[in-house]
Amino acid sequence: MTDQVRQTDPGRFYEALGRTMTALRESQALDGAERLDWWPGLGGVTWEIEWQAGPFAHEAADVVLRAAHGEDLAAHALHGRVQEGRHPNEHYAHLVVLDVPVTLRALTPVGVREVLHRMAARAARCTPRR
């Protein structure tokens, strides 16, 4: 893909971001993460999405890719419109949504297990005692 797609079909470029963000929200892939941010990367050729203190990038990508084959809103957002990109690692994972590359980046990742542990501890502190 070239910068021409953003210039000639900006709707598709922004639709890719919307579908990705919907899938991340509906699949709960980034629940417990902090400081979610996104911006166009490589001069407007890709989308860059990053978060802190959440799952590893490959964990979030796996959740989204599995959810794309389900039957909830995450599946409706990406079914047939997403594929896995280059090889992921703990900090980066790559998706291609509507032919638009999307990079998922985990800053200071702690992993899904730690996120779930923190969320459970927070819920326990907020639960009223009887």
The 8 nearest C-alpha neighbors of each residue, nearest first, counted from 0:
[[1, 4, 2, 99, 98, 44, 3, 100],
 [0, 2, 3, 4, 44, 5, 43, 45],
 [1, 3, 44, 4, 5, 43, 6, 0],
 [2, 4, 6, 1, 5, 7, 0, 8],
 [5, 3, 7, 8, 6, 2, 1, 9],
 [6, 4, 9, 8, 3, 2, 12, 7],
 [5, 7, 3, 4, 9, 8, 2, 43],
 [6, 8, 4, 3, 5, 9, 2, 10],
 [9, 7, 4, 10, 5, 11, 6, 12],
 [8, 10, 5, 12, 11, 6, 7, 13],
 [11, 9, 13, 8, 12, 14, 5, 15],
 [10, 12, 14, 9, 13, 8, 15, 97],
 [11, 13, 9, 15, 10, 14, 5, 99],
 [12, 14, 16, 10, 15, 11, 9, 17],
 [13, 15, 11, 17, 16, 12, 10, 18],
 [16, 14, 18, 13, 12, 96, 17, 97],
 [17, 15, 19, 13, 14, 18, 20, 12],
 [18, 16, 14, 20, 19, 15, 21, 13],
 [17, 19, 76, 21, 15, 16, 20, 14],
 [18, 20, 16, 22, 21, 17, 15, 23],
 [19, 21, 23, 17, 22, 18, 16, 24],
 [22, 20, 18, 24, 19, 23, 25, 17],
 [21, 23, 73, 19, 25, 20, 24, 26],
 [24, 22, 20, 28, 21, 26, 25, 27],
 [25, 23, 27, 21, 22, 26, 20, 28],
 [24, 26, 73, 22, 27, 23, 21, 72],
 [25, 27, 28, 23, 24, 73, 22, 66],
 [28, 26, 24, 30, 25, 29, 23, 22],
 [27, 29, 59, 26, 23, 62, 30, 63],
 [30, 28, 32, 27, 31, 23, 53, 59],
 [31, 29, 27, 32, 28, 53, 24, 114],
 [30, 32, 114, 53, 29, 33, 118, 115],
 [33, 31, 53, 52, 29, 30, 51, 50],
 [32, 34, 51, 50, 35, 52, 31, 53],
 [35, 33, 50, 51, 36, 32, 49, 52],
 [34, 36, 50, 49, 33, 37, 51, 32],
 [35, 37, 49, 48, 34, 50, 38, 47],
 [38, 36, 48, 47, 49, 46, 35, 39],
 [37, 39, 47, 46, 40, 48, 36, 45],
 [40, 38, 46, 43, 45, 47, 44, 42],
 [39, 41, 45, 43, 46, 42, 47, 44],
 [42, 40, 44, 43, 45, 39, 46, 2],
 [41, 43, 40, 44, 39, 2, 45, 1],
 [42, 44, 39, 40, 41, 45, 2, 5],
 [43, 45, 2, 41, 42, 40, 1, 5],
 [46, 44, 40, 100, 101, 39, 43, 99],
 [45, 47, 39, 101, 40, 38, 102, 100],
 [46, 48, 102, 37, 38, 40, 101, 39],
 [49, 47, 37, 103, 36, 104, 102, 46],
 [50, 48, 104, 36, 105, 35, 103, 37],
 [51, 49, 35, 34, 105, 33, 106, 32],
 [50, 52, 106, 33, 53, 107, 34, 32],
 [53, 51, 108, 32, 107, 109, 33, 106],
 [54, 52, 32, 108, 51, 109, 110, 31],
 [55, 53, 110, 111, 108, 109, 58, 59],
 [54, 56, 89, 110, 108, 58, 57, 105],
 [57, 55, 91, 59, 105, 92, 90, 58],
 [56, 58, 60, 92, 59, 55, 87, 61],
 [59, 57, 61, 55, 56, 60, 54, 62],
 [58, 60, 28, 62, 56, 61, 57, 54],
 [59, 61, 57, 63, 58, 62, 64, 56],
 [62, 60, 64, 58, 63, 59, 57, 65],
 [63, 61, 59, 65, 60, 64, 28, 66],
 [62, 64, 66, 60, 61, 65, 67, 22],
 [63, 65, 61, 67, 66, 62, 60, 68],
 [66, 64, 62, 67, 63, 68, 61, 69],
 [65, 67, 63, 69, 68, 64, 74, 73],
 [66, 68, 74, 78, 64, 77, 65, 69],
 [69, 67, 66, 74, 65, 78, 70, 64],
 [70, 68, 66, 74, 67, 71, 65, 73],
 [69, 71, 74, 68, 72, 75, 73, 66],
 [72, 70, 74, 73, 69, 75, 25, 66],
 [73, 71, 75, 74, 25, 76, 70, 22],
 [74, 72, 22, 25, 76, 75, 71, 26],
 [75, 73, 67, 78, 69, 72, 76, 71],
 [74, 76, 72, 73, 78, 77, 71, 70],
 [75, 77, 18, 73, 74, 22, 72, 78],
 [76, 78, 80, 67, 74, 75, 81, 79],
 [79, 77, 67, 74, 80, 75, 68, 76],
 [78, 80, 81, 77, 67, 82, 68, 74],
 [81, 79, 77, 97, 78, 96, 82, 95],
 [82, 80, 96, 95, 77, 79, 97, 94],
 [81, 83, 95, 94, 84, 96, 80, 64],
 [82, 84, 94, 93, 95, 85, 81, 64],
 [83, 85, 93, 94, 95, 82, 86, 92],
 [86, 84, 93, 87, 83, 92, 94, 91],
 [85, 87, 84, 88, 92, 93, 83, 91],
 [88, 86, 92, 91, 57, 85, 93, 89],
 [87, 89, 91, 90, 57, 92, 86, 56],
 [88, 90, 55, 56, 91, 57, 87, 105],
 [89, 91, 105, 56, 104, 88, 55, 106],
 [92, 90, 104, 56, 88, 87, 103, 89],
 [93, 91, 87, 103, 56, 57, 102, 60],
 [92, 94, 84, 102, 101, 85, 103, 83],
 [95, 93, 83, 84, 101, 82, 100, 96],
 [94, 96, 100, 82, 99, 81, 98, 101],
 [97, 95, 81, 99, 98, 15, 80, 94],
 [96, 98, 80, 99, 15, 95, 81, 11],
 [99, 97, 96, 95, 100, 0, 80, 81],
 [100, 98, 96, 95, 97, 45, 101, 15],
 [101, 99, 95, 45, 94, 96, 98, 46],
 [102, 100, 46, 94, 45, 93, 95, 47],
 [103, 101, 93, 47, 92, 48, 46, 104],
 [102, 104, 48, 92, 91, 49, 56, 93],
 [105, 103, 49, 91, 90, 56, 48, 102],
 [104, 106, 90, 56, 50, 108, 49, 55],
 [105, 107, 51, 108, 50, 104, 90, 52],
 [106, 108, 52, 51, 105, 109, 53, 90],
 [109, 107, 52, 53, 55, 105, 106, 54],
 [108, 110, 53, 52, 54, 113, 107, 55],
 [111, 109, 54, 55, 112, 113, 108, 53],
 [110, 112, 54, 114, 113, 115, 53, 109],
 [113, 111, 115, 114, 110, 116, 109, 54],
 [112, 114, 116, 115, 111, 110, 109, 117],
 [115, 113, 111, 117, 116, 112, 31, 53],
 [114, 116, 118, 112, 113, 117, 119, 111],
 [115, 117, 113, 119, 114, 118, 112, 120],
 [118, 116, 120, 114, 115, 119, 121, 113],
 [117, 119, 121, 115, 120, 116, 122, 114],
 [120, 118, 122, 116, 121, 117, 115, 123],
 [121, 119, 123, 117, 122, 118, 116, 124],
 [120, 122, 118, 124, 119, 123, 117, 125],
 [121, 123, 119, 125, 124, 120, 118, 126],
 [124, 122, 120, 126, 121, 125, 119, 127],
 [123, 125, 121, 122, 126, 120, 127, 119],
 [126, 124, 122, 123, 127, 121, 120, 128],
 [125, 127, 123, 124, 122, 128, 121, 129],
 [128, 126, 125, 129, 124, 123, 122, 121],
 [129, 127, 126, 125, 124, 123, 122, 121],
 [128, 127, 126, 125, 123, 124, 122, 121]]
